[in-house]
Amino acid sequence: MRKRGFTLIELMIVIAII
C-alpha cells in the first residue's frame, strides 16, 4: 500500500460523493 494510493473501491466512493 502506498502513502496516497487510491484503490478501485476508494475511487468509486469518491465518484459516488461527486
MOPAC internal coordinates of N, CA, C and O (Angstrom, degrees):
PM7 1SCF
backbone

  N    0.0000 0     0.00 0     0.00 0    0    0    0
  C    1.4784 1     0.00 0     0.00 0    1    0    0
  C    1.5301 1   109.98 1     0.00 0    2    1    0
  O    1.2310 1   120.97 1   -47.75 1    3    2    1
  N    1.2867 1   115.75 1   132.25 1    3    2    1
  C    1.4683 1   118.76 1   179.81 1    5    3    2
  C    1.5246 1   110.34 1   -86.10 1    6    5    3
  O    1.2310 1   121.73 1    -3.04 1    7    6    5
  N    1.3346 1   114.29 1   176.96 1    7    6    5
  C    1.4725 1   117.79 1  -179.64 1    9    7    6
  C    1.5241 1   110.09 1   -67.17 1   10    9    7
  O    1.2310 1   121.35 1   130.58 1   11   10    9
  N    1.3404 1   115.01 1   -49.42 1   11   10    9
  C    1.4725 1   118.21 1  -179.31 1   13   11   10
  C    1.5193 1   109.33 1  -125.29 1   14   13   11
  O    1.2310 1   121.06 1  -124.53 1   15   14   13
  N    1.3289 1   115.58 1    55.47 1   15   14   13
  C    1.4714 1   118.85 1  -179.10 1   17   15   14
  C    1.5127 1   110.52 1   -93.43 1   18   17   15
  O    1.2310 1   120.97 1   -52.54 1   19   18   17
  N    1.3222 1   115.74 1   127.46 1   19   18   17
  C    1.4605 1   119.31 1   179.86 1   21   19   18
  C    1.5222 1   110.09 1   -94.46 1   22   21   19
  O    1.2310 1   120.77 1   -51.97 1   23   22   21
  N    1.3106 1   116.13 1   128.03 1   23   22   21
  C    1.4658 1   119.77 1   178.70 1   25   23   22
  C    1.5252 1   109.72 1   -93.88 1   26   25   23
  O    1.2310 1   120.64 1    -9.66 1   27   26   25
  N    1.3188 1   116.38 1   170.34 1   27   26   25
  C    1.4722 1   119.46 1  -179.95 1   29   27   26
  C    1.5122 1   110.63 1   -59.86 1   30   29   27
  O    1.2310 1   120.49 1   140.01 1   31   30   29
  N    1.3221 1   116.67 1   -39.99 1   31   30   29
  C    1.4708 1   119.64 1  -179.21 1   33   31   30
  C    1.5237 1   110.16 1   -65.46 1   34   33   31
  O    1.2310 1   120.63 1   135.23 1   35   34   33
  N    1.3307 1   116.41 1   -44.77 1   35   34   33
  C    1.4691 1   118.94 1  -179.75 1   37   35   34
  C    1.5258 1   110.02 1   -64.24 1   38   37   35
  O    1.2310 1   120.46 1   141.02 1   39   38   37
  N    1.3297 1   116.72 1   -38.98 1   39   38   37
  C    1.4639 1   119.57 1   178.80 1   41   39   38
  C    1.5208 1   110.17 1   -62.49 1   42   41   39
  O    1.2310 1   120.55 1   137.63 1   43   42   41
  N    1.3301 1   116.56 1   -42.37 1   43   42   41
  C    1.4719 1   119.62 1   179.45 1   45   43   42
  C    1.5168 1   110.40 1   -62.69 1   46   45   43
  O    1.2310 1   120.01 1   142.09 1   47   46   45
  N    1.3201 1   117.58 1   -37.91 1   47   46   45
  C    1.4687 1   120.55 1   179.69 1   49   47   46
  C    1.5220 1   109.69 1   -65.79 1   50   49   47
  O    1.2310 1   120.66 1   136.61 1   51   50   49
  N    1.3267 1   116.35 1   -43.39 1   51   50   49
  C    1.4695 1   119.74 1   179.71 1   53   51   50
  C    1.5222 1   110.09 1   -62.62 1   54   53   51
  O    1.2310 1   120.44 1   136.82 1   55   54   53
  N    1.3278 1   116.76 1   -43.18 1   55   54   53
  C    1.4684 1   119.85 1   179.20 1   57   55   54
  C    1.5257 1   110.04 1   -64.86 1   58   57   55
  O    1.2310 1   120.41 1   143.42 1   59   58   57
  N    1.3227 1   116.82 1   -36.58 1   59   58   57
  C    1.4639 1   119.73 1  -179.79 1   61   59   58
  C    1.5283 1   110.20 1   -65.66 1   62   61   59
  O    1.2310 1   120.62 1   143.02 1   63   62   61
  N    1.3305 1   116.43 1   -36.98 1   63   62   61
  C    1.4684 1   119.64 1   179.30 1   65   63   62
  C    1.5253 1   109.61 1   -66.35 1   66   65   63
  O    1.2310 1   121.22 1   140.50 1   67   66   65
  N    1.3229 1   115.28 1   -39.50 1   67   66   65
  C    1.4625 1   118.85 1   179.13 1   69   67   66
  C    1.5273 1   108.03 1   -75.07 1   70   69   67
  O    1.2310 1   120.10 1   180.00 1   71   70   69

